[in-house]
C-alpha cells in the first residue's frame, strides 16, 4: 500500500481524563472519563466517542462510493456507529454496532450496499477479525 494521508494526534495529561490534539490543530478536545467507566463524567469527549465518529464517517463515505458504483440513490443516507467499551476476565475490549439508513431503497438493496461498504471501509478492514462489528440496516 502507498500512504495517501497520515493523521497524527497526541494525548497529554492523564490519559482518558486529559486532552487530545491533532498536529495540525484542527482537532483539540478535552477528555472526560465516563461515569460508566468509573470516572466523574464531565464535559469532555472520550476515546469511544472519537472512534465512533471516525468509524461512522469512514463507513458512510464507503457506503456512498458503493452506492454510486451501483447507480443506487443514497440521498439522505446516514451511518450511526455505537462503540461500546466492555470488560471480561481478560481485560477491556470494544464492540461496534453500525446502523445504516438508506431511505428510498428497498431492504435487499440497502443490505447489499451496507455489505459492500463493510468490505470497502478502511475501519472495517482494520477491525475485521479483531473486534465484533455488527452492521444493521435500519
Order of alpha helices (4+ residues) and beta strands (2+ residues): beta-beta-beta-alpha-beta-beta-alpha-alpha-beta
